Protein backbone atom coordinates (compact mmCIF):
# COMPACT_ATOMS: atom_id res chain seq x y z
CA UNK A 1 0.00 0.00 0.00
CA UNK A 2 1.38 3.46 -0.84
CA UNK A 3 2.95 5.37 2.05
CA UNK A 4 2.81 2.37 4.40
CA UNK A 5 6.58 2.28 4.80
CA UNK A 6 9.19 -0.44 4.81
CA UNK A 7 11.27 0.64 1.85
CA UNK A 8 15.02 0.24 2.56
CA UNK A 9 17.69 2.87 2.01
CA UNK A 10 21.21 1.47 2.29
CA UNK A 11 23.90 3.90 3.44
CA UNK A 12 27.44 3.68 4.88
CA UNK A 13 25.82 4.01 8.32
CA UNK A 14 23.41 1.11 7.91
CA UNK A 15 19.97 0.57 6.41
CA UNK A 16 17.11 2.96 7.02
CA UNK A 17 13.49 1.96 6.45
CA UNK A 18 10.76 4.37 5.45
CA UNK A 19 8.00 4.68 8.08
CA UNK A 20 4.27 4.29 7.73
CA UNK A 21 2.92 7.82 7.16
CA UNK A 22 -0.72 6.89 6.60
CA UNK A 23 -3.27 8.27 9.10
CA UNK A 24 -3.51 4.99 11.04
CA UNK A 25 -3.67 5.94 14.72
CA UNK A 26 -1.53 3.05 16.01
CA UNK A 27 0.95 2.30 13.22
CA UNK A 28 1.05 5.55 11.26
CA UNK A 29 0.79 9.25 12.00
CA UNK A 30 -2.92 9.31 12.75
CA UNK A 31 -2.27 10.56 16.28
CA UNK A 32 -0.24 13.54 15.04
CA UNK A 33 -1.46 17.11 15.03
CA UNK A 34 -0.59 19.47 12.20
CA UNK A 35 2.08 21.09 14.37
CA UNK A 36 3.75 17.67 14.80
CA UNK A 37 3.99 17.36 11.03
CA UNK A 38 5.39 20.88 10.68
CA UNK A 39 7.92 20.16 13.43
CA UNK A 40 9.08 17.03 11.62
CA UNK A 41 9.43 18.75 8.26
CA UNK A 42 10.80 22.07 9.51
CA UNK A 43 13.02 20.93 12.38
CA UNK A 44 13.62 17.20 11.88
CA UNK A 45 12.08 16.30 15.24
CA UNK A 46 9.59 13.67 16.32
CA UNK A 47 6.52 14.59 18.39
CA UNK A 48 8.47 13.53 21.51
CA UNK A 49 11.31 15.91 20.64
CA UNK A 50 13.84 13.28 19.55
CA UNK A 51 15.78 13.84 16.34
CA UNK A 52 14.93 12.20 13.08
CA UNK A 53 17.88 10.79 11.22
CA UNK A 54 18.66 12.94 8.16
CA UNK A 55 17.97 9.99 5.86
CA UNK A 56 14.57 11.68 6.14
CA UNK A 57 15.39 14.69 3.94
CA UNK A 58 14.23 17.40 6.30
CA UNK A 59 17.34 19.49 5.49
CA UNK A 60 15.51 20.13 2.21
CA UNK A 61 11.92 19.90 3.44
CA UNK A 62 12.58 22.60 6.04
CA UNK A 63 12.53 25.05 3.11
CA UNK A 64 8.93 24.22 2.14
CA UNK A 65 6.58 27.16 2.65
CA UNK A 66 4.00 27.17 5.44
CA UNK A 67 1.19 27.08 2.89
CA UNK A 68 2.62 24.05 1.09
CA UNK A 69 3.22 22.26 4.40
CA UNK A 70 -0.44 22.76 5.27
CA UNK A 71 -1.46 21.36 1.88
CA UNK A 72 0.82 18.34 2.29
CA UNK A 73 -0.62 17.67 5.74
CA UNK A 74 -4.17 17.91 4.42
CA UNK A 75 -3.32 15.42 1.66
CA UNK A 76 -1.72 12.91 4.03
CA UNK A 77 -4.91 12.92 6.10
CA UNK A 78 -6.84 11.63 3.08
CA UNK A 79 -4.69 8.51 2.58
CA UNK A 80 -6.01 5.02 3.14
CA UNK A 81 -4.96 3.80 6.57
CA UNK A 82 -2.42 0.98 6.78
CA UNK A 83 -1.91 -1.23 9.84
CA UNK A 84 1.62 -2.12 8.72
CA UNK A 85 4.17 -1.65 11.50
CA UNK A 86 7.13 0.59 10.73
CA UNK A 87 10.34 -1.41 10.58
CA UNK A 88 13.25 -0.54 12.85
CA UNK A 89 16.38 0.86 11.22
CA UNK A 90 19.42 -1.41 11.11
CA UNK A 91 22.34 0.92 11.82
CA UNK A 92 25.97 0.38 12.69
CA UNK A 93 27.16 1.37 16.15
CA UNK A 94 27.03 4.20 17.24
CA UNK A 95 24.93 5.72 14.45
CA UNK A 96 21.67 4.52 15.97
CA UNK A 97 21.99 7.03 18.80
CA UNK A 98 19.60 9.82 17.93
CA UNK A 99 21.23 12.37 20.23
CA UNK A 100 24.28 12.30 17.94
CA UNK A 101 22.13 13.88 15.24
CA UNK A 102 22.10 17.06 17.33
CA UNK A 103 25.80 17.50 16.59
CA UNK A 104 25.21 16.71 12.91
CA UNK A 105 22.56 19.42 12.81
CA UNK A 106 24.96 21.99 14.25
CA UNK A 107 27.20 21.58 11.23
CA UNK A 108 24.84 20.70 8.39
CA UNK A 109 21.28 21.86 9.10
CA UNK A 110 19.76 25.33 8.87
CA UNK A 111 16.01 25.28 9.55
CA UNK A 112 13.60 27.70 7.94
CA UNK A 113 11.53 28.25 4.80
CA UNK A 114 13.03 29.14 1.45
CA UNK A 115 13.86 32.79 0.81
CA UNK A 116 14.28 34.23 -2.67
CA UNK A 117 17.88 34.38 -3.87
CA UNK A 118 19.03 37.92 -4.71
CA UNK A 119 19.99 38.39 -8.33
CA UNK A 120 17.71 35.66 -9.69
CA UNK A 121 14.58 36.33 -11.70
CA UNK A 122 11.18 35.45 -10.25
CA UNK A 123 11.08 32.46 -12.59
CA UNK A 124 14.50 31.19 -11.49
CA UNK A 125 13.58 31.69 -7.83
CA UNK A 126 10.47 29.58 -8.36
CA UNK A 127 12.78 26.94 -9.81
CA UNK A 128 15.13 27.27 -6.85
CA UNK A 129 12.22 26.57 -4.50
CA UNK A 130 11.24 23.49 -6.48
CA UNK A 131 14.82 22.18 -6.59
CA UNK A 132 15.88 23.02 -3.05
CA UNK A 133 12.65 22.35 -1.15
CA UNK A 134 9.87 20.30 -2.71
CA UNK A 135 12.09 18.38 -5.12
CA UNK A 136 14.92 17.93 -2.57
CA UNK A 137 17.26 17.35 -5.52
CA UNK A 138 20.42 18.04 -3.53
CA UNK A 139 19.81 15.02 -1.30
CA UNK A 140 21.07 12.82 -4.14
CA UNK A 141 22.89 15.21 -6.46
CA UNK A 142 25.14 17.00 -3.94
CA UNK A 143 28.20 14.99 -2.81
CA UNK A 144 28.63 14.25 0.89
CA UNK A 145 31.50 14.01 3.34
CA UNK A 146 32.36 11.13 5.65
CA UNK A 147 29.76 12.30 8.18
CA UNK A 148 27.00 12.24 5.60
CA UNK A 149 26.88 16.02 5.50
CA UNK A 150 26.39 17.75 2.15
CA UNK A 151 29.39 19.53 0.66
CA UNK A 152 27.71 22.90 0.26
CA UNK A 153 30.49 24.23 -1.97
CA UNK A 154 29.72 21.40 -4.41
CA UNK A 155 25.96 21.96 -4.57
CA UNK A 156 24.34 19.75 -7.24
CA UNK A 157 27.73 18.77 -8.70
CA UNK A 158 26.85 15.07 -8.75
CA UNK A 159 28.95 12.14 -7.63
CA UNK A 160 28.11 9.22 -5.38
CA UNK A 161 24.50 9.32 -4.26
CA UNK A 162 22.34 7.00 -2.14
CA UNK A 163 23.38 3.35 -2.13
CA UNK A 164 26.67 4.42 -3.76
CA UNK A 165 24.92 5.06 -7.09
CA UNK A 166 26.42 7.64 -9.45
CA UNK A 167 24.37 10.83 -9.85
CA UNK A 168 24.84 13.38 -12.64
CA UNK A 169 26.06 16.94 -12.36
CA UNK A 170 23.06 19.31 -12.56
CA UNK A 171 25.08 22.52 -12.83
CA UNK A 172 25.69 24.13 -16.25
CA UNK A 173 28.83 21.99 -16.57
CA UNK A 174 26.76 18.83 -16.58
CA UNK A 175 23.94 20.21 -18.70
CA UNK A 176 25.98 22.10 -21.29
CA UNK A 177 25.32 19.58 -24.06
CA UNK A 178 21.57 19.61 -23.45
CA UNK A 179 19.10 22.20 -24.67
CA UNK A 180 16.27 23.37 -22.45
CA UNK A 181 13.95 21.22 -24.55
CA UNK A 182 16.18 18.19 -23.96
CA UNK A 183 16.08 18.70 -20.20
CA UNK A 184 12.32 19.24 -20.19
CA UNK A 185 11.70 16.15 -22.30
CA UNK A 186 13.87 14.05 -19.99
CA UNK A 187 12.03 15.26 -16.89
CA UNK A 188 8.69 14.42 -18.50
CA UNK A 189 9.43 11.20 -20.40
CA UNK A 190 12.60 9.86 -18.79
CA UNK A 191 14.37 9.55 -22.14
CA UNK A 192 17.60 11.35 -23.06
CA UNK A 193 18.28 12.73 -26.57
CA UNK A 194 20.33 9.63 -27.41
CA UNK A 195 17.63 7.25 -26.19
CA UNK A 196 19.03 6.33 -22.78
CA UNK A 197 16.83 5.96 -19.71
CA UNK A 198 17.77 6.66 -16.07
CA UNK A 199 18.32 4.19 -13.26
CA UNK A 200 15.25 3.17 -11.29
CA UNK A 201 15.68 5.77 -8.54
CA UNK A 202 15.54 8.67 -11.00
CA UNK A 203 12.93 6.91 -13.11
CA UNK A 204 10.71 6.90 -10.04
CA UNK A 205 11.35 10.61 -9.46
CA UNK A 206 10.33 11.30 -13.05
CA UNK A 207 7.26 9.09 -12.85
CA UNK A 208 5.96 10.49 -9.57
CA UNK A 209 7.29 14.03 -9.51
CA UNK A 210 8.85 15.84 -12.44
CA UNK A 211 6.44 14.47 -15.04
CA UNK A 212 3.62 15.96 -12.96
CA UNK A 213 5.02 19.50 -13.04
CA UNK A 214 3.29 22.21 -15.03
CA UNK A 215 5.10 23.59 -18.09
CA UNK A 216 5.65 26.81 -16.13
CA UNK A 217 7.31 24.97 -13.25
CA UNK A 218 9.46 22.91 -15.61
CA UNK A 219 10.62 26.13 -17.23
CA UNK A 220 11.37 27.61 -13.80
CA UNK A 221 13.33 24.55 -12.70
CA UNK A 222 15.48 24.64 -15.83
CA UNK A 223 16.02 28.40 -15.50
CA UNK A 224 17.37 27.87 -11.99
CA UNK A 225 19.71 25.05 -13.01
CA UNK A 226 21.07 27.23 -15.82
CA UNK A 227 21.74 30.01 -13.29
CA UNK A 228 23.86 27.83 -10.97
CA UNK A 229 27.64 28.32 -10.81
CA UNK A 230 29.31 25.73 -13.07
CA UNK A 231 30.93 22.93 -11.07
CA UNK A 232 33.17 20.06 -12.13
CA UNK A 233 31.71 16.70 -11.24
CA UNK A 234 32.78 15.15 -7.94
CA UNK A 235 35.24 12.32 -8.51
Residue pairs with C-beta under 8 A, 6 or more apart in sequence:
1 22
1 80
1 82
1 84
2 79
3 20
3 21
3 22
3 76
3 79
3 82
4 20
4 22
4 28
4 82
4 84
5 17
5 18
5 19
5 20
5 21
5 82
5 84
5 86
5 87
6 17
6 18
6 20
6 84
6 86
6 87
7 17
7 18
8 15
8 16
8 17
9 15
9 16
9 17
9 18
9 55
9 162
9 163
10 162
10 163
11 55
11 148
11 162
11 163
12 148
13 91
13 92
13 95
13 148
14 89
14 90
14 91
14 92
14 95
14 96
15 89
15 90
15 91
16 53
16 55
16 89
16 91
17 86
17 87
17 88
17 89
17 90
19 86
20 27
20 28
20 29
20 82
20 84
20 85
20 86
21 28
21 29
21 76
21 79
22 28
22 29
22 30
22 76
22 79
22 80
22 81
22 82
23 29
23 30
23 76
23 77
23 79
23 81
24 30
24 81
24 82
24 83
25 31
26 83
27 82
27 83
27 84
27 85
27 86
28 81
28 82
29 36
29 37
29 76
30 81
32 47
34 70
34 73
36 47
37 69
37 72
37 73
37 76
38 66
38 69
38 73
39 45
39 47
40 46
40 47
40 52
40 56
40 58
41 58
41 61
41 62
41 64
41 69
41 72
42 58
42 61
42 62
42 64
42 69
42 111
42 112
42 113
43 58
43 62
43 111
44 51
44 52
44 54
44 56
44 58
44 59
44 62
44 101
44 105
44 109
44 111
45 51
45 52
46 52
50 98
51 98
51 99
51 101
51 102
51 105
52 58
52 101
53 89
53 98
53 101
54 101
54 104
54 108
54 109
54 148
57 136
57 139
58 109
59 108
59 109
59 139
59 150
60 132
60 133
60 135
60 136
60 138
60 139
61 133
61 136
62 109
62 110
62 111
62 112
62 113
63 112
63 113
63 114
63 129
63 132
63 133
64 72
64 113
64 114
64 133
64 134
65 113
65 114
65 129
65 133
66 113
68 133
68 134
89 96
94 100
104 147
104 148
104 149
107 147
107 149
108 147
108 149
108 150
113 133
114 128
114 129
114 132
114 133
116 125
116 128
117 124
117 125
117 128
120 128
120 224
120 227
121 223
123 219
123 220
123 223
124 220
124 223
124 224
124 226
124 227
125 224
126 217
126 220
126 224
127 217
127 219
127 220
127 221
127 222
127 223
127 224
127 225
128 224
130 213
130 217
130 220
130 221
130 224
131 137
131 138
131 156
131 221
131 224
131 225
132 138
135 209
135 210
135 221
137 156
137 170
138 150
138 155
138 156
139 162
140 161
140 162
140 167
140 201
141 156
141 157
141 158
141 161
141 167
141 168
141 169
141 170
142 150
142 151
142 152
142 154
142 155
142 156
142 157
143 150
143 151
143 154
143 157
143 158
143 159
143 160
143 234
144 150
144 151
144 160
145 151
151 157
151 234
154 231
154 234
155 171
155 228
155 231
156 169
156 170
156 171
156 225
156 228
156 231
157 169
157 170
157 171
157 173
157 174
157 231
157 232
157 233
157 234
158 166
158 167
158 168
158 169
158 170
158 174
158 233
158 234
159 166
159 167
159 233
159 234
159 235
160 166
160 167
160 234
161 167
161 201
162 201
163 201
165 199
165 201
168 174
168 233
169 175
169 231
169 232
169 233
170 225
170 228
171 225
171 228
171 229
171 230
171 231
172 225
172 226
172 228
172 230
173 230
173 231
173 232
173 233
174 233
175 183
175 225
175 226
178 186
178 193
180 219
180 222
180 226
182 192
182 193
183 222
183 225
184 218
184 219
184 222
185 191
185 193
186 192
186 206
187 206
187 210
187 211
187 213
187 218
187 221
188 206
188 210
188 211
188 218
189 206
189 211
190 197
190 198
190 202
190 203
190 206
190 207
190 211
191 197
197 203
198 206
210 218
210 221
213 221
